[in-house]
Structures are given as structure tokens and as C-alpha cells.
């Protein structure tokens, strides 16, 4: 299965709580932190909901 690299590029401070929880659930903490996840419908949905906060690349 394909993997994607997700990097937090904007701060979740001041965002609605659901978006902050999504950032935490993906394993992102500080700015410019990155995680590599298996691409699935669930992960894609999470990324789409916070697309203005993250950068996504193929890993």
C-alpha cells in the first residue's frame, strides 16, 4: 500500500477543537513535525479536514 508523509505547517492554535484533535490523532505535535502513514480512506479524510494546516507528500 502507498504511504504518505504528513507535515504540520500551520499552527492549530485558534482552530476549532475538532481540528486540533485531528492534528493530535495523526501524531503531529509541533510545527514542521512529520509522520508517515499508510494511505487509507480514514487517513485521507482526516487530512482533508485539516488540509489548510498540513502539507502532504508521497513517501
C-alpha positions in Angstrom: 0.0 0.0 0.0 1.2 3.6 -0.6 2.5 5.7 2.2 2.1 9.4 2.6 4.2 11.9 4.6 2.1 14.5 6.5 3.8 17.6 7.8 2.2 20.2 10.1 2.9 23.7 8.5 0.4 25.9 10.2 -0.5 26.1 13.9 -3.8 24.6 15.2 -4.0 27.4 17.8 -7.3 29.2 17.4 -8.8 26.5 15.3 -12.0 24.6 16.3 -11.4 21.8 18.8 -12.2 19.1 16.2 -9.4 20.2 14.0 -7.0 20.3 17.0 -8.0 16.8 17.9 -7.4 15.6 14.4 -3.9 17.0 14.4 -3.2 15.2 17.6 -4.8 12.0 16.3 -2.4 12.0 13.3 0.5 12.2 15.7 1.5 15.7 14.9 2.7 18.0 17.7 5.0 20.9 16.9 5.2 22.9 13.7 7.2 21.1 11.0 6.8 17.7 12.6 6.1 14.9 10.2 4.6 11.4 10.3 4.5 8.7 7.7 1.1 6.9 7.5 -0.4 4.2 5.2 -2.8 5.8 2.8 -6.4 4.8 3.5 -9.8 6.4 3.3 -9.7 7.2 7.0 -6.4 9.0 6.9 -7.3 10.8 3.7 -10.5 12.1 5.4 -8.5 13.3 8.3 -6.0 15.1 6.1 -8.8 16.7 4.0 -10.4 18.1 7.1 -7.2 19.9 8.1 -5.8 20.5 4.6 -5.1 24.1 5.4 -2.8 23.1 8.3 -0.8 20.3 6.7 1.4 19.5 3.7 1.1 16.0 2.1 3.7 14.2 0.1 4.1 10.7 -1.3 6.6 8.8 0.9 
